[in-house]
Amino acid sequence: MTRKHHFLVSYILNDQPQSTEVESEAETLSIDQARFHIAALHTAEKPADITDVQVTRILHPKAPGSTPGHYQQP
């Protein structure tokens, strides 16, 4: 079984801070790879509108179903 690595990708899109989690088999995620993932999420946006991309490795990802109840949709 291949171990998955998790990364938090933070960025600015149209002057609004955003973030997403990326799962990868690689131990590292470059800024360019992160930009590729962000562009795939926001296909209607111009790549130039995505700025300040930062990648942080998540050492202890959340367990599925561990989101506190007040953050879950009914």
N, C-alpha and C positions, 0 to 999 in steps of 0.2 A: 504494500500500500504506500502510495506517495504521500508525503507530508505536505500539507497546504500551509502557506504562510499568508498572514493577513497584514494589510497596510491601510492606514488612514491617509487619504489623499485630500488635502485642503486646497482650495483655490478661490479666486474671485471671478465671478461671471456677471457682467453688466453691473459692476460696482456693488454686488451683493456677495457676501461670504457664503461659501458652500463647502460641503465635504461629502465624501463617499468612501465606503470600504471596498477594497479590492482584494480578492483572493488569488494567489498565484502559487505555482509549484516552485518558482524561483525563490532564492533566499533574499534577493534584492529586487527593488522596483525603481527604475530610473525615472527621472522627471519626464523624459520623452515617452516612456511607456505609460506613465500616469496620464499624460496629455492625451494619448490615444484612447484610453478608457473614458476620460472625461468627454472627449469629442464624440464618442459613440453614445454617450448618455444624452448629449445635447446636440443632436443632428441638425436642429433648426437654427442653431447659433453659429456665428462665424468663429473659427479657431482663434482669431486675433482678439476676440472678446473674453477669452479665458486667460487670466493672468495670475501671477503670484502662486504658482503650483508648488506645493510642499508635500513630501512623502515622509510618513512616520510609520515604522514597523510596530504592529500591535503584538506584544509578546503574549498576552493572555486574552484571546478573543472571547466574546460573550458566548455562553452556552445557549443553544436554541431554547426559546421559551423562558429566558431569564430576565426579560424586560419587565420592570416593575409594572404592576397593574394599571397605575394611573397614566402610563404612557401607551397602553394598548387600546386599540379601537374596540368598541363594543361589538 
